[in-house]
Amino acid sequence: MPTIATNDMQKLLIQEHNFKDGVFAAAHALKTIQEHRLYKAKGYSNFENYCIDEMQIKKAQAYRIISAAKDGNPDHAGELYTTLEQEIQYFMSAFSEFIGGAGK
């Protein structure tokens, strides 16, 4: 495995965390838009057309994302995101391995 500078590893872990947070936030945003019919504020009569035009995703994809937001089960969205506990465990493990190998 190539050697990665401590600074680069920290940047990588932060960006991975940001990505996962972003996906989770997007799932909750779609869920809120759909449940409260907020798409009507832009003149859309249905959620499907809103998703296609505004979000550039198909209805089936939107509902898979929403499913993940509703029950927190990553399997329902093709492991769209991990739970916060899993993120923390991954971060601590990766950082500990990196620090442990840095002195070698």
Secondary structure, DSSP 8 states (H G I E B T S, - for coil): -----HHHHHHHHHHHHHHHHHHHHHHHHHHHHHHTTGGGGGT-SSHHHHIIIII---HHHHHHHHHHHHH--GGGGTS----HHHHHHHHHHHHHHHHHHHT-
